Amino acid sequence: MAVVGGGIAGLAAAAAVRRGLPTAEVVVLEAAPTVGGKLALAEVAGVVVDVGAEAMLNRRPEGVALARAAGLGDRLVHPATTRASLWSRHRMRPMPRTLMGVPTDARLLAESGVVSPSGLARVAMEPMLPATHLDGLDVSVGWLVEERFGREVVDRLVEPLLGGVYAGHARELSARATVPQVVALLDRDRSMMRAAASATATTSDAPVFAGLSGGLGQLPPALAATPGLEVRTGSTVRALARRDGGWQLLVGSAHHPEHLHADAVVLATPAPASSRLLEGLAPHAAMVLSEIEYASMAIVTLAFRARDLPATDGSGFLVPPVDRRSVKAATYSFAKWDWVRQAGAAADPAELLLLRCSVGRHREERLLQRSDEELVQLALEDLADAIGLSVRPVGEHVQRWGGALPQYAVGHLDRVRAVRTSLAAVPGLAVCGAAYDGVGVPACVASAEAAATQVLTALAGLGE
């Protein structure tokens, strides 16, 4: 069988097929020169760190289970701190306790200074408002939270949180697809704040996030080394067609085409690529996938000598987009991950401290058209205002992620159902990845394993 796409979803799907059917011959076809997708490592001032996703949810089992299955269980680690701040209205402010931006304590919200007195007066009305009923409808996260708490809570709390995950805009993202736990609050209490406080009070004591000592970017090559997998990079799949009860894939350039035959296929590619491959096979699925928009962003990683970096607090900070800064978030990697601090100390007698800044939201591509040097300068200017930084880094790296994050617009769950309903009529073909059920590593892995189960069922039918 063939898996198209060598990101975390494609590799997870291929590994799952091998686990389910050890005799299966599985080839992974990846267009890029390397596997991994949005999980990647790079060397900055002699320290190898993540320049893509650096953490995965620990409270969902799929990601950490996959790391263990890939032989990386002894490298699983948890952040030393996840306490972030909000850089809002020219001041660093403590992040008030929220459930995905929904305040859980009016007093702590007031003490944080994130919301103005008029905004706090609007928040104080929330417990007295009539219950909000969606009656099965999907709405934007921004609409739902603004309906309950007012505009400022959306602008100052929800937007920076969602911007970090989706690089999107709260008033466009689907509430049911991106924050189902917030939608569920509507059934718990008339007051969303009371419901959020109750939900967070019963949260598990298990760490929220996990990573890998040495970087999460170690996971893709470990999966690619799964016995029985053939992984081919630089292999673009240009067409997919039914042939002789199976599938024919056209791989390579027009000058050097190659035809591969497979009994089953998993498409683990972004929505636009999957749409093109499905045009002649499942036209409705192709059309729906073509409607999914993507956001581009960049990670600017900087290394400083310990003596040169001003004092910092916590794991980093988020920035509300209404403050019109270039940087939307900064992570003090040296404080968040013990292994990063240790690697920096080992790389230089002066002890290097590494941090990273995230730049770019949906439809902000103009910002990302600037050169690497300009993006570094923009990050340094924001850090100067935010934490008083006044020195140049001893190392820097800019990682651009073009079209990296699918935007779950209102109605996203209906679109995903439509795609899967359309593909149900095409046996031996499945889709998975960040475009469907979540952009985080565990969600992508769950999507991949569901696709693997689907094609394994089809392969079993061929053997009957």
QUIWOPE-V518462 format. One record per pair of residues at least 24 apart in sequence whose C-alpha atoms are under 6 Angstrom apart, sorted by the first residue. I is the first residue (numbers start at 1). J is the second residue. D is the distance in Angstrom with one decimal. If there is no record, write none. Layout:
BEGIN
i=I j=J d=D
i=I j=J d=D
END
This chain:
BEGIN
i=1 j=26 d=5.0
i=1 j=262 d=4.7
i=1 j=263 d=5.3
i=1 j=264 d=4.9
i=1 j=265 d=5.9
i=2 j=26 d=5.7
i=2 j=27 d=4.9
i=2 j=28 d=5.9
i=2 j=262 d=5.9
i=2 j=265 d=4.9
i=3 j=28 d=4.7
i=3 j=265 d=5.7
i=3 j=266 d=4.7
i=4 j=28 d=6.0
i=4 j=29 d=5.0
i=4 j=267 d=5.0
i=4 j=268 d=5.6
i=5 j=29 d=5.7
i=5 j=30 d=4.8
i=5 j=268 d=4.9
i=5 j=269 d=5.1
i=6 j=30 d=4.9
i=6 j=35 d=5.0
i=7 j=35 d=5.9
i=7 j=36 d=4.3
i=7 j=37 d=4.0
i=8 j=36 d=5.7
i=9 j=433 d=5.2
i=9 j=444 d=5.3
i=9 j=445 d=5.6
i=9 j=448 d=5.2
i=10 j=268 d=4.9
i=12 j=445 d=6.0
i=12 j=448 d=5.9
i=13 j=448 d=4.5
i=13 j=449 d=5.5
i=13 j=452 d=5.3
i=17 j=452 d=5.5
i=26 j=229 d=5.4
i=27 j=229 d=6.0
i=27 j=230 d=4.6
i=27 j=231 d=5.8
i=28 j=231 d=4.7
i=29 j=232 d=5.1
i=29 j=235 d=5.6
i=30 j=233 d=4.7
i=30 j=235 d=5.3
i=31 j=233 d=5.8
i=31 j=234 d=4.5
i=31 j=235 d=4.5
i=31 j=236 d=4.3
i=32 j=233 d=6.0
i=32 j=234 d=5.1
i=33 j=233 d=5.3
i=33 j=234 d=5.0
i=34 j=233 d=5.9
i=36 j=220 d=4.9
i=39 j=217 d=4.8
i=40 j=217 d=4.5
i=41 j=217 d=5.3
i=44 j=395 d=5.7
i=45 j=395 d=4.7
i=49 j=215 d=5.8
i=50 j=215 d=5.3
i=54 j=216 d=5.5
i=55 j=210 d=5.6
i=55 j=211 d=4.8
i=56 j=209 d=5.5
i=56 j=210 d=5.4
i=56 j=441 d=5.7
i=57 j=208 d=5.9
i=57 j=209 d=4.5
i=58 j=208 d=5.3
i=58 j=209 d=4.6
i=58 j=210 d=5.2
i=59 j=208 d=5.8
i=62 j=442 d=4.9
i=63 j=441 d=5.9
i=63 j=442 d=4.4
i=70 j=222 d=5.8
i=70 j=223 d=5.8
i=75 j=212 d=5.2
i=75 j=213 d=5.1
i=76 j=211 d=5.8
i=76 j=212 d=4.7
i=77 j=210 d=5.6
i=77 j=211 d=5.3
i=77 j=212 d=5.6
i=78 j=210 d=4.6
i=79 j=336 d=5.2
i=79 j=337 d=5.2
i=80 j=336 d=5.2
i=80 j=337 d=5.8
i=81 j=315 d=5.8
i=81 j=336 d=5.2
i=82 j=315 d=5.3
i=83 j=314 d=5.0
i=83 j=315 d=5.6
i=84 j=314 d=5.6
i=84 j=315 d=5.3
i=84 j=316 d=5.1
i=84 j=317 d=5.1
i=85 j=317 d=4.5
i=86 j=317 d=5.3
i=86 j=318 d=5.0
i=86 j=319 d=5.9
i=87 j=319 d=5.3
i=101 j=157 d=5.0
i=101 j=158 d=4.4
i=103 j=193 d=6.0
i=104 j=193 d=5.2
i=104 j=196 d=5.5
i=104 j=197 d=4.5
i=119 j=152 d=5.9
i=123 j=149 d=4.8
i=127 j=191 d=4.7
i=131 j=190 d=4.6
i=139 j=174 d=5.9
i=139 j=175 d=5.8
i=139 j=410 d=5.9
i=140 j=171 d=5.3
i=140 j=172 d=5.5
i=140 j=173 d=5.2
i=140 j=174 d=4.6
i=140 j=175 d=5.1
i=140 j=410 d=5.8
i=141 j=170 d=5.4
i=141 j=173 d=6.0
i=141 j=174 d=6.0
i=141 j=175 d=4.4
i=142 j=170 d=4.6
i=142 j=171 d=4.2
i=156 j=320 d=5.4
i=160 j=318 d=5.9
i=160 j=319 d=5.7
i=160 j=320 d=4.8
i=167 j=361 d=4.5
i=167 j=362 d=5.8
i=168 j=361 d=5.7
i=168 j=362 d=5.1
i=172 j=409 d=5.7
i=173 j=408 d=5.4
i=173 j=409 d=4.5
i=173 j=410 d=5.7
i=174 j=408 d=5.8
i=174 j=409 d=5.0
i=174 j=410 d=4.0
i=213 j=339 d=5.8
i=239 j=277 d=5.7
i=240 j=277 d=5.8
i=264 j=428 d=4.6
i=264 j=429 d=5.9
i=265 j=429 d=5.0
i=266 j=429 d=5.8
i=266 j=430 d=4.8
i=266 j=431 d=5.5
i=267 j=431 d=4.7
i=268 j=431 d=5.9
i=268 j=432 d=5.0
i=268 j=433 d=5.4
i=285 j=419 d=4.5
i=285 j=422 d=5.8
i=293 j=406 d=5.9
i=293 j=407 d=5.5
i=294 j=403 d=5.1
i=294 j=405 d=5.3
i=294 j=406 d=4.3
i=294 j=407 d=5.5
i=295 j=362 d=4.3
i=295 j=403 d=5.2
i=295 j=404 d=6.0
i=295 j=405 d=5.1
i=296 j=401 d=5.7
i=296 j=402 d=4.5
i=296 j=403 d=4.6
i=296 j=404 d=5.4
i=297 j=359 d=5.6
i=297 j=360 d=4.3
i=297 j=401 d=5.4
i=298 j=358 d=5.9
i=298 j=359 d=5.2
i=298 j=399 d=5.5
i=298 j=400 d=4.3
i=298 j=401 d=5.6
i=299 j=357 d=5.7
i=299 j=358 d=4.8
i=299 j=398 d=5.8
i=299 j=399 d=5.1
i=300 j=356 d=5.4
i=300 j=357 d=5.1
i=300 j=397 d=5.8
i=300 j=398 d=4.6
i=301 j=355 d=5.9
i=301 j=356 d=4.2
i=301 j=396 d=5.6
i=301 j=397 d=5.1
i=302 j=354 d=5.7
i=302 j=355 d=5.5
i=302 j=393 d=6.0
i=302 j=395 d=5.8
i=302 j=396 d=4.5
i=303 j=353 d=5.6
i=303 j=354 d=4.4
i=303 j=393 d=5.4
i=303 j=394 d=5.7
i=303 j=395 d=4.9
i=304 j=352 d=5.5
i=304 j=353 d=5.3
i=304 j=393 d=4.9
i=304 j=394 d=5.6
i=305 j=350 d=5.9
i=305 j=351 d=5.8
i=305 j=352 d=4.6
i=306 j=351 d=5.6
i=306 j=352 d=5.7
i=306 j=353 d=5.7
i=327 j=358 d=5.8
i=327 j=359 d=5.0
i=328 j=358 d=5.8
i=328 j=359 d=5.7
i=329 j=357 d=5.8
i=329 j=358 d=5.3
i=330 j=356 d=5.6
i=330 j=357 d=4.3
i=331 j=355 d=5.6
i=331 j=356 d=5.3
i=406 j=435 d=5.6
i=428 j=455 d=5.3
i=428 j=458 d=5.2
END
